[in-house]
Amino acid sequence: IYTLSLHDALPICVSKLKVTEDTKDLRLDKALSILMPEHSRSKIQKHIQEGRVRINGNVCVSKKYKTSGGENIQINIPGAKMLEVKAENIKLDIIYEDEDLIVINKPKGMVVHPAAGNYEGTLVNALMYHCGDSLSSINGVIRPGIVHRIDKETSGLLVVAKKDSSHMSLASQLAEHSIIRKYVAIVYNNFTEDEGSINAPIGRDLRNRKRQAVILDNAKGAKKAVTHYRVLERFGLFTYIEVTLETGRTHQIRVHMSYIKHPILGDDVYAPSKNRYGARSQMLHAGIIGFKHPSSRQYMEFSVEPPEEFNNVLMRLRKENLINDPVL
């Protein structure tokens, strides 16, 4: 069992784990990096060296300790420091707002909430200025009101909770997969089919901790991830598609499309580093979101067009397609 506190200023987070059949006969730091994929191996080694790891109640400071299986491990991890998140007067593209929630069209290039290296200029900083104290407190001071996220370089819609009760309602809908989240994307290569689904678990890439990857061995920390796609237009070397999320894992669409050999144009992590259209970010846009209103329980759906750069690339593909295939 691995537990973490939701509070941002808790001095110590206690993690309790058990060495499994899949993690026995390994060095302690290697076993823990598998059991705790959200922590880097170097960070785990530091916890061991600082005496924060106990095996069957005894402190272990050797990362070379070899697991035998069945050991009870306790790690006392320093809690996150309380950070003061400042309200900033940043213009927001507000699609809808009432006393319960606010729907935002996030521009690409904006981080959703403060994190290492991005403590200013985030959506949360802007929301705090716009909403004041009227944001859900469930996710603490770092992520007030944030129910779900989209990547920094992905544009489009997300819903933010202004009340705790609204947050719980929306979070429940997410867990039940009843919130509609549809994206459009321009991806490499042509599809042989018109639509399809990808059901492949996603977790931290075991070779590069800054990436996510499809990991078919669930014992290595991967979580269920399901993505549905539908072809909108074909351009030979590229395809314009609509993507519907059933689950919401980190980088899910980007990882899944790369996994089936259709990486997103402009993606600097999961696609070719150079692209003929000079896209400065991934051609991925969260265009539609739909959910039941937390108070009225009425279904609401919102849509926004992709940003200018996305549309420019799409128009260029359409023009080139007409030149290469004038019959169309």
N, C-alpha and C positions, 0 to 999 in steps of 0.2 A: 504494500500500500504506500503510495507516495502522496503526501499532502503538502499543500502550500497555503499560507494565509492570504486572504484577500486584502488585508490591511497593509498600507504602504509603509508604515513606520514600526512594524513589529520588530523588536531587536533580533530575534532568532527564529528561523523557520526550521522545524524539525522534519527530516525526511526519514521514513522507516521503510526499509526494503529487505527482501529475502533473496539470497543467491539461488537462482533457478537452475534447472538442468542445462539450459542453454548458455548459462554464464559461469558454470563451474570450470575448474582447471584453467582459469585465466588469471593474469595479473590483476590486482585489485582495481587499479585505475582503468584498465580496459573493461573489466566487468561493470564497473559503475558507469562508464560512458555509454554502455549499452542499456543499462537499467534506467539511466537518467539522460536521454538523448538531448534534452533541452540545455544541458550544461556541457561546456567544452571540456576536453580531456585535460587541458592545462589548468583549468579552473578546479577540476576535481583533484588533480595532483596537489594543488595549493592547499585545498581543504585537508587532504591527508597529511601533508607536511606540517600544517598548523595544529594537528591533533584534534580535528573536528570529527573524525571518523571513529566509530566504535564497532568492533566486531564481537558479537555475543557479550556485549557489555564492557569489553576491554578496548582501550585506546590503541589504534594501530597507526603508526606514522610511516610505514613502509609501503610505497606504491607497488613494490615488487612482491608483496604478499600474494600467494597463489590460493585462489578460492578452491574449496573442496566440494561445495554444494550444501545448501540448507542453512548457511550462516545467516543470522539476523544482523543487519547492518543499520546503524543509526548515524545520520549526518546532521550536524548542527550548522546550518548555513546562515550567515549574517543576513538579516532582513534588509529590504531596500531602504535606502535613506529617504527621509521625508524631503520632497522637493517642492519648492515654491513655484507653481506654474502661474505665469503672469498673463493677465488678460491683455490682448493686443487688438488694436483697431484695424482689423484686416477685413476687407470687403468679402462678403459671402454671397453666393448665388443661391438664394433661398427659393425653393420651389413651392413649399407649403409649410405653414407653421400654425400651431394652436397651443393650448395650455398643456397638452400631453407630449407633443413631439414636434420635431422639426426635420424636414427633408431637405438635404443639401445636394447641390450639384458640385462635387469637388473637382477642382481643376487638377490636371496632371502636374506633378512636381511638388504637390503639397503633401506632407506627412500627416497622418490622421491624429496621432497623439504623441506627446513628448517621449523621447527615449534617448539613449546614449548618442550624442552628436547632434541631436535635434530637439533642443529644449525651447526654441522659439520659432515662430512662423508656422506653427502647426494648426490643424483644424480646431483642436481643443483650445488653443490660445485665442483664436477668433471667436469661438462659441462662448467662451467665458466673458468676452467683452460684450457680445450681443445679448446673451441670456442672463448675465449676472449670476445670481445664486440659483437660478431656475434650471438646474441640470441634475439628472439622477446622480446619486452618490454611491451607487452600488459598486462601481468599479474603482472607487477611490479617487484620490486627487490627481492622479496621472491620466486617468481615462474617464472623466465625468461625462455621463450621458452616452458613452460609446457602446453601442450594442453589437456592431460588427464593423469590419474594416475593409478598405480596398487599398491596394499597393500605392506607394508614392507616385509612380509614373502611370498609374491607371486613372482615367478620368471617370466621372459619373456619379450616380446616385447612392446615397446611404441615408438611413434614418437614424436620428439621435433622440434619445429619451430625455424628457424634461422632468419627469417624476419617477420615483422608485417603482411605483405601481405600473407605470407605463413600460419601464425597463423590463420588469419581470414578465409582463405580457408579451412583449416583443421577443425577449430571449426564449420564452417558451415556444413561440411560433417558429423561431429558428431551429430549436432542438427537434421540433416535430416536422421540420422541412416543409412547413406550410407557407413561408414567406417566398414570394416569387422574385427571383433575381436573374435577370436576363442581360447578357452582354453581347456586344458585337465585336468581332476581331478579324483582322487580316492575317492569314497564316500562310506559311510556305506549302507548296505542292498541291496537287489536285487530289480530290477524294474520289474513290471509285463508287462510293455510296452517297445517297442524298442526306442521310441522317444516321446517327449512331449514339452509343453511350460508352463511357469509359468507367469501369469499376475497378480501380486499382488503388490500394492503400498508399498514403503519403506520409513520409517522416523526414527527419533530418538526414541529409546526405552524409553517409558514413565516411566519405572521402573528402568532403568539403563542407564544413559546418555552416557556411554562409548560404548554402543552397538547400533546397528541399529536393526530394527524389521519390520515385515510386519504389517502395520496398515491399516485396512480396512476402517476406518473413515477418509476420506480425510481432514476433518476440523481440524485434529490434526497435520497438517504439512507434511503428507506423499506425496510422488511424485510417479508418474507412473513408474513402473519398469517391464520390460519384459525380460525373459530369456528363451532360447530354449536349449534343451539337446537331445543327441543321445547316446545310449548305444554302446560302442565299444567292451567291454569284460565283462563277468559275472564271479564272483568268489564266489557265494553263499552269504557270509556275506558282501562282498564288490563288487563294480562295478566300472569299468573304463569307463568314459564317456567323450564325447566332448560337450562343452558348447559354445553357441554363444550368445553374448550380443546384444540386440536390444537397450537398454538404458544403462546408466552407473552410477548407484547410488553407494554411498559408501557401500562397503562390499556386493554388490548386489548378486554375485554368492553364497557367503557363507551364506547369510541370506536366500535366496530362497531355496537352497538345504536343509538347516536345517528345513525350514518351511514345506517342503514336506517329512520330516523324512529321508533324505539322507544327513546328515551333512558330511563335508569334513574331511577325515582322517587327523589327526594332527592339526586341527584347535583348538586353545586353548581358543576360545571365544564361538563358536557356536556348538562345538562337545564335546563328552566325554573327560574329562581331561586326561585319561589314554588310551593308545592304544597298542595293542599287538605287533605292529611293531616298536615302539619307535620312530615314526616320530617326528623330532624336530620342524617341521613347517608344515603348511597345504600343502597337496598334490594337489596344484593348480598351473598351469603353463600357461601363456599367449603365446601360441605357434604360432599363425598366426595373422598377421595384414595386411590389404589391404586397399588402398585408391587411389584416383586420385591425381597425382602429382600437386601441386599448380600452377606450371608454364606451364608444357607441357600438363596437363590434361589427361595424359596417366595413365591407371590403373597399380598400382604396388602392389605386394604382397610378403611378406617375412614370412619365417617360421624358427623356431629353435626347437631343441629337448629339452625335459625336462632335468633338472640337474641330477647329479649322484644319489643323495638320492632318488629322485622320481623314477628313473629307477630301482634302487635296490629294492625298495618296490614292484614295478610292477613285477619284475622278481621273487621275492619270492612268490607273489600271484599266478603267473602262475605255478610255481613248485608245490606248495601245491595243486592247483586245479588238476594237472595231477595225483598226488598221490591219492587224494580223489576220482577222477573220471577217472580211467585209460582208459576207453573206448574212452575218448576224446583224 
